[in-house]
Amino acid sequence: MKNLEIEQLYELYSQNSSGVCTDTRNILPGSMFFALRGETFNGNDFALAALEGGAAYAVVDDPSVEEKCAEKAILVENVLETLQQLARHHRRQFRIPVIALTGTNGKTTTKELVAAALRAKYNVVATQGNLNNHIGVPLTLFGINSDTQVAVIEMGASNPGEIATLARIACPSFGIVTNVGKAHLQGFGSLEGVMATKGELYDYLAEHRKIAFINMDNPLLQKMASQREKLQCVPYGQANDGAKVIIDENGSPFLTLEIPNPCFTAVEQEGEPQWLTIRTNLIGSYNADNVLAAMCVSSYMDVPAADAVKALEGYYPSNNRSQLTRTEHNTLVVDAYNANPTSMRASIENFAQLKMPGKVLMLGDMLELGADSVQEHIGILSLAAGCGFTEIYLVGSEFAAAAAELKGQLGAVEPHLFDDSLQLKEHINQKPLSGCSILIKGSRGKRLERVIEAL
């Protein structure tokens, strides 16, 4: 089949297939296989295998493959663009709120919290894991069906224009930029480049007269929002909401917040609390903004405050994001999914404030920082050296370069240097740690989670 319009392809998808698939290892019987291309593979090479594995159709952009697969092949100019167009068309069949989230830090946690709070009232489809790119967003949108009442879509980017593309696909009715900071500088070039790219979500919302939830504690986000005259804003934030971070006298590392009850008024029936306490399972006061974003969205969408609080208190982080793990020998704060200067600094500063014994740092390189990389690592290492940690373990060439620059300036604690996480793991196996509180933080590529089983 050739030259199908998107409407025709959608009719075939919706009436004659069981869904969308992009991986022959997970073929759904009766699905529509999209033969995507990557840096090291060409999905066209697997189209026939997908059909033999049970797919009803294969969308390809190689004419020779179309000939081999006969009537079960759908030939298009570009498989990825077709997948994106079909996902956009599918999303537009549903008149439901779609909430888009992006940001330098916290977008996945905020997405999970927003989805959790909204599920207290609605049937929610949300991005699974970290499927937040040009392929993941379309695949998430295909999860919307007639039972879906709200969709929460995470959007990631490492180059200019990517958020604009994802917004055009998802057509969000609401948006959140969690924050902006120094990350992916190889692609963005500068902090201003990060702001411009994340601001593409605001651009879409302003153009289509949609709404952004804005953290009013963040001057950069305020500035970005004010530059878009047509952007409709709903504010949140610790100062805006009158929220308080509560320090546990018993030394619990988990974030507890007190916020004014939005349902409370002087004429409320007796027994309605004026303040709501949210006892989360999240490590770090920097997560307060993420919790307040979820409360803001859920309140705007009429989720009862008590139900939203209960949902947020029931959320447990996963995927090595701000997780507290107790092993037989140590207590671990694992935040090894990703890292950049902003998140690394926040994690170290928060860890330094926690009432925990024998604090140890295990840090992996922050990747994709371009020409600023060594200087940013010097800044982080200088911060860490002044926090009084018992030991500091560093993984990667960028931290090694930073340590060399600071040699003799780091005080009593000389950092241990390792090429990779496996080398660090072997070191810990030979010289075990016990009775320590350990922060594990690094970019995904350094795979610091491999050290956990040695601790």
N, C-alpha and C positions, 0 to 999 in steps of 0.2 A: 504493500500500500504506500502511495506517495502523495505528497502535497496535501495532506489533511490540514484543514484549518483547526485552530485550537478548539473551537466549539465542537467540531466533528470528533477530534481526538478525545475530548472530554466526555462526549456521549458514549464513545467506545469504552473509556475508562470506567464511567459510572454504571453502565448497564451490562458490560460484558467482562469485567475483571473484578478480582477480589481485593485489589489495592495496588500499591506501587512497591517495587523492589529494585535495589541497585547493587546487590551482592549475591552472587550465585551460591554462596555458602549458606544463605538464609532465604532461599526461594519460597515464596508463598504459592501454594497451588492456585492456579488461575490468575496470577498477578500479572501486572504490566512491568516488564523489566526494562530499565533505562540503562543503556550501555555507555556509562560515563567514562571519560578519559582522565587519567592522572599522570603524575610525573613519571611513574614507573610501570604503568599499565594502560591498556586500551580495552575498555569494556566491550567493544565490538568483537574482540577475540573470544568472548565468553557468551555471546548472544545465543548461539546454537545450544550450548550446554544449559543455559537458562531455560530454553524452551523444552529441552529433553528432561529437565528437572521439574517441569510442571508449570512454568510460566505460560500464560495464554498468548502474550504478545511480547515482542522485543522491539524497543524503540532504538534505532541505530542511525549513525550518520556516515556509514561506509557502504557504498552501493554494492560492492562485491558480497558483503555479508547479507544484504537485503535479498540478493539473488539466491543465496544458499538457504535462507529461512523461508523463502516463498511468501505465501499469504499471511504468515504469522509475524512478519517483519513490517515495521512502520519506519520508512525512511524519512529523515528530517535533515535540515541543514546543520543543526547543532543540538546534540542531545541535552546538554546542560541547560541551554537557553529554553529548550522546549519543556524540560522538567519545571523550570522556574515559572514559565508562562502558564503551564497547566495548574501549578499550585496556586498561582494568583487567581486564576479563573475559578478554581475550587473554593478558595477563601471567599470570593465575592458572591458565592451562592448562599452565604449565611449572614443574616443581619444580626450579628452578635458583637459584643465588645471584644476587641483584640488589643491587648496591652503589650507594647514592645518595650524591652529593657536593653540598655547598653551602658557602657561605662568602663573605666580603666580597672577598677577593683569592685568586687562585691556584687557583680551582676548575677552570677549564678546563685549565690546565697539569697539575694533579694528576690530573684525569680522564684526560688523554692518557697520563700516566706510568703510572698504575694499569693502564689498558688494555694498554699496551705490555708491561709486566711480566707480566701475566696471559696475554697471547698467546703467551708462551714455552711455555705448556703447554696452554692452553684455546682453544676457539673462542669469541671474545668479540664481543658486540654493544655498541657504545658510542655515546653522543651524538655526532652529527656537528656539527662547528663549534660554534656557540653556540645550538643548538636546545634551550634549557633552560627554556622557559616552559610555560604552560598548553596550548599547541598542540604545541610541540617535544617535550615529554616523551611525550605519547601517540604521536606519530609515531615516535619512537625505539622505543617498546615494540612497535610493529607489526613492527619489524625482527627480533624474536625468532622463531626457528623451531625445528624439531626438531633441527637441528644445533648450536644455541646451547648453550654450557655455562655461560657467565657473562654477565651484563649489567651495564654500568657507566653509570649515569644521572646526568647533571649537572642540578642544580635551581637556578634563579635566582629572585630575588624582589625586588620594589621596594615591596611593601606587606604589612602584617600578614596572616597567614592563607594566603599563597600557598604556602609550603613545606608546610604541613599538607595543602592540597589536592593538591599534587603527590605527597606521600608516600602519600596514600590511593589515588591512581591507580597508582603504581608498586609499592606493597607491598614496600619494600626489606627484605632480610634483614640488610644491613649498612649502616652510614652513616659518613660523614666530614664534619665541619664543619672546613674548613681554618683559618679564623680569623674574628674579628668585628672590624669597625672602622667608621669613619664613612663611610657611603655611602648614597645614596638617602634622605637625611634628610628630604626633602620628604614621602616616603611613610611612613618609619618614625618620624620625629619626634625621635629621640634615639638615642644608642648603646644605651641600654637597650631601645629598640624594635627595633634590629637584633638584639640578643642574643635577645630573645623570639621573633622570627620565625625566625632560624636555628635556635634551640632547638626549634622545632616538629618538626624531624627527630628530635632526641633524644626528644621526647615520643612520637612514633610508635614508635620502636624500643623504648622502655621499656614502652609499653602492650602491645606484641606479643612481649615477651621476646626481642628481637633484640639485635644487637651493634653498638657504636660503636667505631671506632678513634679514640683521643683523643691529640692532641699535648700531652704532659705539660709541654712547655716554655711553654705558653700558659696563664697563670693564669685568664684569662676562660673558656677552654674547660673547664678543671678545675672552676671554680665552677659552670658550667652543667651539667656532667655530675653533679656531687655533689648538685645539687638534685633529681635524678631517681633515687629510691632503687632502682627496678627496672631501671635501665639497666645492661646488661652492657658492660664496657669492656675494650678491648685497647689498651695504651699504646704510644706511640712518641715520638720526639723526640731531639734531639741529646744532651741529658743522659741521658735514659732509655736510649738505645741506645749511648752511649759513642762517638758519631760525632764526627769531626773535619773541619772545613773546611780544605782544604789550599790555601795561597797559593802560586801558581806563581812560582818565582824568576825566570822569564823574562818575567813580566808578562802571561801569558795571562789574558784576562778570563773564561774559562769556569770554571764551578763544578766543583771536584773534591772528592769526599768520601772519607774512610776510615771504614769501619764494621767492627765485629767480625763475623767470619764465624759465622753462626748454626749452621753445620754443624761448627764446630771444637770438639773436646774434647781433653783430655789423652791420650785413648786412640785418637784418630783415626789412620787409617793415615798413614804418613809422606808428606809432600808436600802435605797439606791446609793451605792458608794460614790463619793466624790472623786476618788482616785482609783485607778486600776493598776495593779502590780503584775508585771509580766516577768516571770522567772524562766528564762530561756536555757537551752542546752548549748549555747554558743559561747565560745571563748573570745574575749576581747571587747572592750568598750567601743572599738571602731565598728562593731556590728550594730550599735544603737541606731545609726542612720538607716540600716537595712530593715530593722524591725519597725521603725517609724514609717518608712515607706509603705510597708505592708499594711500597717494600721490605717494610714491615710487612704490607700486605695480601697481597702475593705469598707471603711466608713463611707467613702464617697459612693460605693456601690451597695450601701444599705445592709451590710452584714452586721448583725448585732455585735456590739463591742465585746461582750462577755464571750461570745462564741469565737470571735477572732482571736482573743487572748488565749483561750483554751487550745485553739489550733496551733498557735505560735509556740505555746509551751510544749506541745506534743511533737514539735519538729526536732529531729536529730540530724546534725550535719553528717555528710558522707563524702566519699571521694577525696579524702585527705585535706578537707577544708575545715580549719579551726576545730579539729577533733581532739577531745581529751581521751587518751588511751592509757590505761594502767596495766603494765605488764607485771610479771612476777618480781621484777627488780626495780623498775623505775616508773615515773609518771611522764607521759609524753604529750606534748601539744604539737599535733601534726598538722602543718599547713603547707604541705609540699606539692600542692597541685600546680601552683604557678607563683611567680614573684616578679616584682618590679620595684623601683626605689620607693614609691609611695607605700605599697603594701608591706614591704620589708621593714621600713622604718616604723610603721604602725605596729607591726607584730612584735618587734624588738622592744619598743617602748612600753607596750602593754605587758609583755612578759616580765619586764624589769619591775613593774609595779605590783605584780601578783605576789601574794604571801605563800611562796612555795620554797622548799629547802633545796640546796645544792643545785643552783640553776646552771645549766649547760646549754650552749648554742651549737647547733649544727646547721650551717648555712651553705646553700649551693648557689652557683653563679646565677645572676639575673641576665637572661639572654635578650638578644635583639635590641641592644641599646646603642649600637653604632659607635660613632666617634666619642660619645660621652661615657662609654662603658667603664673604663678604668677609673675615671674620676667619680662616677656614681658608686662604684664598689669601695673606693677609698672613703667616701662619706659614710657609707653603711658600716664599714669596719671601724672607723673612728668612733661612731656612735656606740657600737657594741663594746668597744674597749673601755668606755667610760661608765658602763652599767654595773660593773662589779660581778660579772659572771665567773663561775669557778673555772670553766674550760670553754674554749672556742674551737670548733672544728670547721674547716672551710674546704669545700669541694669545688674544683674547677680552676681553669687558668686565669680567669678574670680576678677572682679573689686572691690568687697567688700573686698576680702582678700588683694588686693593691697592697698586700702584705709586704712585698718587697719595697714599695715606695714608702711605707710607714715603719720600716724596720728601726727598732730602737725608740719608737714613739708610742708604743701601745701599752706601756706600763708593765705590771707584774705578769699579766696573762699573755704568754706568747702563743699565737694560734697554731694549731696543728693543720698541716696542708696535705690535701689528697687530690689525685688526678680525677678520680671518679668515685661514685658512691660504693662500688664494690670494694675498692681499696679501703675506704673508710670502714665498711662492714668487717673486712678481714682484720683491721686494726682493733676494732671493738671486740671481736671474738678473742683476740690475743690478750687484750687489756680491758676486761669487762668493766662496765659502769654499774654501780648499784646505789640505791637511795638517792638518785638524782631526779631533778625535774628538767626535762629536755625539750627545747623548742627546735623543731625540724622544719626548715623553711627554704625553699629554692624553686627555681623554674622547673617546669615539667620535664624538660629535656635532661636534667641532671638526675632524675629518678631517685630522690633521696628516700622514698618510701622503702627502698630495698634494704635500708639499714635497720628498719624496725625490728625484724626478727632477731637481730643480734642484741637488742636492748631489753 
